């Protein structure tokens, strides 16, 4: 088989890249290790930046305008009170609440409508000769061996994928910070506690109230890394969440059985460069951020925007300048998002070694944030998304 771009990874980054390239007449093949059903079953982020919304709309992915929720602010709670950050008033913008699973569903449907170039359940994927003009990818599927020749390889296969590991020894420089806690999250078929997100700082730990739709809520509490799901029956979760929220907010809390429950560790991770010859990294293959700033999916989208522009430019004009600049361009935005996500995480979470002084400093910063239009503007422009 021959194609112009082999995309390793069939998550949002890989399928969006293929979708954009297809609109420019550039053929690609997506290799995904898991089944489509498995990919669609993953519960992930639900906040899309203004730039990401524009990208999805531009490429015909408009269901979010019907089923998503426009949020013009967020709420920050601490010391028994709560205040609102008004994105619209401060920066004239908003975000879209629309689950990553829904984005993935839209992208799969778009790929199927275009002929379905997703090869799922592809095992033993290996990347070859990407330092030459004739790269190729091999894989096995249902016991048979396959080869795809191509011009470029896009590694969109996540933190544990083969793409980053295929980079030459000594090329990559990696940066990592592992946080000393995780997020215990549940999904419940209950109405959201609020019509906008609530981020809560509490001496018992962080909490987040989010939503997927009018009858599907997503809640999180900070937990220790050594805890297990079995230690958190629904009753304990709801009780803990209730304690970490202001009393007036919990008046609207509707509890119910969880339909999904998981524990996610938090880390900041960046690998650079994001390109070597004809191999390019995008999304979680190159970087991970803690979910506090809602930047994971959005960074994948921005990587795809930069990479698709570069590939389209190359095939339309023969100019490789944007390809050569891809890594630096993407990393400039990545590091700004890493900084913001780190800042939000340190502001809102209880760190085991910080003691009472750490809690008081957080509360002082939150009080300053509640009183300062300048500080709220800085938070707002980062949360709704820096320009692409």
Buried (B, 14 or more C-beta within 10 A) or exposed (E): EEBBBBBBBBBBBBBBBBBBBBBEEBBBBBBBBBEBEEBEEEBBBBBBBBBBBBBBEEBEBEBBEEBBBEBBBBBBBBBEBBBBBBBBBBBEBBBBBBBBBBBBBBBBEBBEEEEEBBBBBBEEBEBBBBEEEEBBBBBBBEEEEBEBBBBBBBBBBBBEBBBBEBBEEEEBEEEEEEBEBBBBBBBBBBBBBBBBBBBBBBEEBBBBBBBBBEEBBBBBBBBEEEEEEEEBEBEEBBEBBBBBBBEEBBEEBEBEEBEEBBBBEBEBBBBBBBBBBBBBBBBBBBBBBBBBBBBBBBBBBBBBBBBBBBBBBBBEEEEEEBBEEBBEBBBEBBBBBBBBBBBBBBBBBBBEEBEEEBBEEBBEBBBEBBEEEEBBBBBBBBBBBBEB
